Amino acid sequence: MPVKIRLARHGRKRNAYYHIVVADGRAPRDGKYIERIGSYNPNTNPATVELDFDKALLWLGNGAQPTDTARAILSYKGVMMKKHLLEGVKKGAFDEAEAEKRFTAWLHGKEEKIQAKIDNLASAVDADAASRLEAEKKISDARAEEIAKRNSDLAAEAEAVNAKETEEVAEEVAAEEPVAEAVAEEPVAEVAAEEPVAEVAAEEPKAEAPVKEAPAAEESKEGDA
């Protein structure tokens, strides 16, 4: 079987990348190969392709047959286009200078397309980020408005409760004022009631004075006798 240009799988599950290799058609897919000429990573957007252009063109010129995926990669990098132009030179359709001119024009157009795709992807990412930011802002504004309304309702409710409590306290104070005046007058009445008792207690020592002088009078009488 002829030599093939194909992909050899590497990496882990759901995150695979590939080596672009030249191998015997009878060898296993991920088995021994003759030469590695590049790599292909489909996990990026656009896909990342690294290729030794001259080696790939040389192997194609020597009869190597690419698989369908490998052919698509070689066409993407311009190897198949260059091979087609070189065949035209061999057939005498145009010279090498014209072939190089055509390939340069093709390569320039290809690079512009790739760059346009990258720019579009970047613009799409920016637009998506802007839309997400706007949606998040709307949600945040709505949430802030709801919180402000809730705080306003709570403040109004608290103000009403405070006004009601103030009114109740004022009514209680107004009801207790006569009782306080009556309590303030009671000590004055008690003092007035106790004044005669104090006067009697003050007069008692004057009544006992003549009793204490009786023994002295008796002694004077005994002396005269």
Secondary structure, 3 states (H helix, E strand, C coil): CCEEEEEEEEEECCEEEEEEEEEECCCCCCCCCCEEEEEEECCCCCCEEEECHHHHHHHHHCCCEECHHHHHHHHHCCHHHHHHHHHHHHHCCCCHHHHHHHHHHHHHHHHHHHHHHHHHHHHHHHHHHHHHHHHHHHHHHHHHHHHHHHHHHHHHHHHHHHHHHHHHHHHHHHHHHHHHHHHHHHHHHHHHHHHHHHHHHHHHHHHHHHHHCHHHHHHHHHHHC
